[in-house]
């Protein structure tokens, strides 16, 4: 058994382990799963010094409290604006921290955001199922959600240069702009008035929302050609209109196929922003083009390709950590 383990002291509902996703099995009816907010998940992993698609703990609004057993372990947290504390000491919501056996780390829902990711500077020692350790909450592929008493062995530990540092990641500060979508693939099932109503409405995230789909409350949409189609493939961000007329945005644990018309699809660069909306929050949609969607995703990838900047919170610094920091606060021409 690994000499280092994370012990879960408490966990709210829906706290799972998610890596980059279970790819290549949709044709067999197996959903990808993976993180709800890919950008935050990748940011946490990069800050922990591991590959971007490594397994991390996805923390829901119910929060989590954990402790390390054995050798010290560095972890990175990124995502929504959660309340993070170490032995009662408040920390930034995006942070890298070294945990020792006498520490208790608490992550609770804060001002905004629905998901937070805890990445480890190492690797969770778990057997992959169909090429992934991601947990699918409805089928238990990959295991059950974490709960009090769960123990997670960690191997291949990396030695951090800092005891504690804030992750400087401006891209995690999501804007309140409209969520961009591309119409289709069944937008032809809706007449002009219904499509206009879809874009003009202010939608509210329902309390029925979960990792499978976000149900939206607002005006009822009625496809002119009816609600039933021959089942076809779904995508992360597909917006189905079932018989009740309330849109459902299909999320990470979506079914591989669906038999309701899909009026639009959220562009990849905006899915994480939508995922971070809590029940009761409002949103509106805006029409996008394929070219704009590709450009937005490329911009996101360029941001993630940049070195992760860490701002020390205290403790000693090594020469290596200093070299990785952006210590220049500005420039001047020398004239006052």
N, C-alpha and C positions, 0 to 999 in steps of 0.2 A: 504493500500500500504506500501511496505517496506520503512523504514526510510533511507535506503542507496541504492543508484542507481548509475550505471555507465551510463553516457551520451556520446554517440559517436559524436564527433565533426566533424570528417571526416573519411572516410574509402575507401580504394581502392576496386576494384572488387574482389569477391571471399573471403571476410572476413565473416566467419561463426562461429556458435557455434557447437562444437563437443564434445560429451562424448565418452565413450568406444565403442559405436556403437549400432545399432538396430539389435539385434541378434534374431534368431529363425523365421524369416519371409521370408527367401530366397525361400522356396517352394511356397510362394504366390507371388513371383516376386518382393519382396521389398528388396532392397540392404541394407547392413549393414551401409554404410557411416562410420562415425568415423574419427579419425585423419589420415592425410597422413603420419605423422611421429609419430608412437606410442611411441617410446622411448622418444622423446622430450616432447610429451604431458604428459606422465606419470611422467617425471622428474619435469615439472612445477607444476603438481598437488601435488606431494610429497613435494616439497619445500614450497607449500602453506599450507601444513598440512591437506590436504583433501584426500579422497580415490583416488587411481590412475586413476580410470575410470570416475571421476567427469567431469562435463561439463567445458570446457575452450573455450576461443576465439581463433580460428585459424586465424592467420594474414598472408595474402599473400604478394607478392612483392609490392602491392599497398600501404601497410602500414595502420596505424590507428592512430588517435589522440582522446584521451578521457579525461574525467574529472569525479570526484566523486561528488555526491550530498548527503548531509546528513552526517552521522557519518563516521569517517575515515575508510579506507578499505585497507588491505594489499593484494598485488597482486604479483604473481611470473611470470617471463618471462623466457622461455627457447626454444631453437630451433636453427635456423641458426644464422649466425653472423650478426644480425640486428643492426641498429643504434638506441639506446634507449636513450631518454633524458627526464628529469623532469624539466619543466620550463626553458628549454634551457641548463640545466646541464647534461653533458654526463654521462651515466651510462654503466656498463658492459652489454653485450647482454644477459647474464644469471644472473638474479638479483631478489631479493625480495625487495619490496619497499612499504612503508606505504603512501597511498594517502589521503590527506585532501581536503576539499572543494575548497581551493584556489590553487590547483595544476593542471597542465595540463601535461599529459603523452603522449609522442610521440614515435611511433615505426615505423621506416622506413627501407627499404631495405639497407643492408650494403655490406660488402665485399663478402659474400658468403651465400648460403642457400636460399631456396625458401619459407620456412614456419617457423613461430614462434608462440608460444602458450602463452596466457595470462590466468593464472589460478587465481581464487580469493580465499581468506581465508574465505570461506563461501559457499553458494550455490546459483546459479542463480534461481530465483523464476519463473520458466517456467513450463507450463503443458507439460508432456511427451506425445508423439504421438507414439503409438505402442511400448511403453516401453522405449523410448529414446527421448532426446531433440536434437539429432544431426540433422543438416540441410542437406537435399539432394538437391543439387543445381538445378538439372534438373526437379524434380517433385514438389519441394517446400514442401515435407514432412518434418515436423519439423520447417517450416517457411522459409522466404526469407533471403538472405544474409544481413548482417548488413550494414547500411548506415548512413550518417549524420542525426542526429536527433533521432536515435534509442535509447531507454532507457531500461536498463536492471536492474530490481530490484534484490538486493542481500540480502539473509536472512541467519540466523544461523552464524553470523560473529564470527571469532576467533580473539583473541587479540594477535598480534605479539609481540615478545620480542625485535625486532630490528626495527629501522626506515629504514635502508637500509643495504643490505648485498649481496655480490656476491655469486652466487651458484657455488660451486666447483664440476663440473661434467665432468671429463675427457672423459667420453663415448660420449659426444656430439661433440667432436673434431673428426669428421669422416675422415677416411683415404681415400686416392685416389686409393685404391686397386680395382681390378676387382670386379664387382658385381657377386656374386655366384648364380648359378641356378641349378635346377635339371631338366634333360631332361624329356619331356612329358607334358601331356599324349598322344599327337599325334605326337611324334617325328618320328614314323614309316611312316608318310606321307612324310618325307624328306629323300633324299638319302645322302650318306656319304659326297659328295661334298658340299651340301647345309648346312649340320650341321657344317662342318669344316668352311665354310664361315661365319656362324653365330658367331662362337667363335673367328675367326681371324680378323673380321672387327672391326674398330673403329666407334662406332655409335655416333650420335649427337642428343641431345634432341631438338625436333622441337618446334617452336613457337605455333603449334596447340595443344600442350599438356595442360591438365587441370586435375581436380580432377577425371574425368572419366577414362582417360588414357594418358600415355606418348607416343607420336608418335616418332619413332626413324628414323633418316635419315641415309642412307648408301646404301650398295649394295642391289639390289632387290633379295628377296628369293622366289623361285618357288617350292612349294611342288610337288613332283613327282606324288602324287595321287590326285592332284587338291586342290582347295581352300575351297570346301564345305564339311561340315560334318553334321551329325545329331546334332542339337543343344544340348549341354550338359552344365553342371555347370561350372562356372568360379570361380577363387580364386583371392584374392588380390595378385598381382604379376604374374598372368598368362600372357604369351607373345603370343598373337595371330598374325598370318600372314594372313592378308586379301588379296584380289585380287590385290591390288597395290603392294604387295610384301614388304611393309615397316612394321616392327614389331610394335605392339602396346602393351605396358605394361599396363595391366588393374589395375586401382588404386582404391581408396576408394569408389568412386561413380560408379563403374563398373556396367554393367548389370548383373543380376544373371545368365544368360545363354548366350552362344555365338555359332555361326555356322561356325567359322573359325578354322582351325587346330592350336593347341597351341604347339609350338615347345619346350617350356620350361617354368619353373615357378621360379621366384625369391624366394630365401629362406627368411623366415620371418625376420631373423636378419639383412638382407641387404636392405629390402624394404624402410626403413626410409632414409638410405643413398642415395638410388636412388631418392627418392622423393625430397630430398633437392637439387638436381641438377637443375640449371636454364636452360631455353632454350638457345641453343648454346653451352652448355657444352658437353664434350665428355665422353664416357664410353666404357668399354669392359666387356664381360662376361667371366666367368670361370666356368667349370663344377664342381659340388659338389655332395656329396652323401647324402642320407637321414641321416646317422649317423652324418656327419659333420654339417648338418643343425640343427639337434636336439641339438647337443653339443653347437653350436653357440647361439641358442635361450636360452638354460639353462644358459650360461655364462651371457647373457644380463639380465636375470631374477635375477641372483645372484647380479649383480651390482646394480640393482634397489632395492634389498632387504636391501642394506646397508643404514645406516643413511645418510641423505643428509647433507653435510657439507656446512655451511654458513660462509663467511669471511666478518666481519663487514666493512662497508664503512664509518662509522662515527656515532655519536650519542651515547646515553647511552646504557649500556648493563645490562640485568637482570641476576641474579644468574642462572636462568634456561637456558638462552641462552648460558652462558659461559660453563655450563656443557655439552651442546650439541656440542660444538666445539672441533675439533682436534687441540689442542694448541701445540702439540709436533712437532717440525720441523725436528728432527733427534735425533740420539743417539750416544753416544761415550763411549769408554772404560775408559776414564779418562786420557789416555796417549796422550801427544802432539807429 
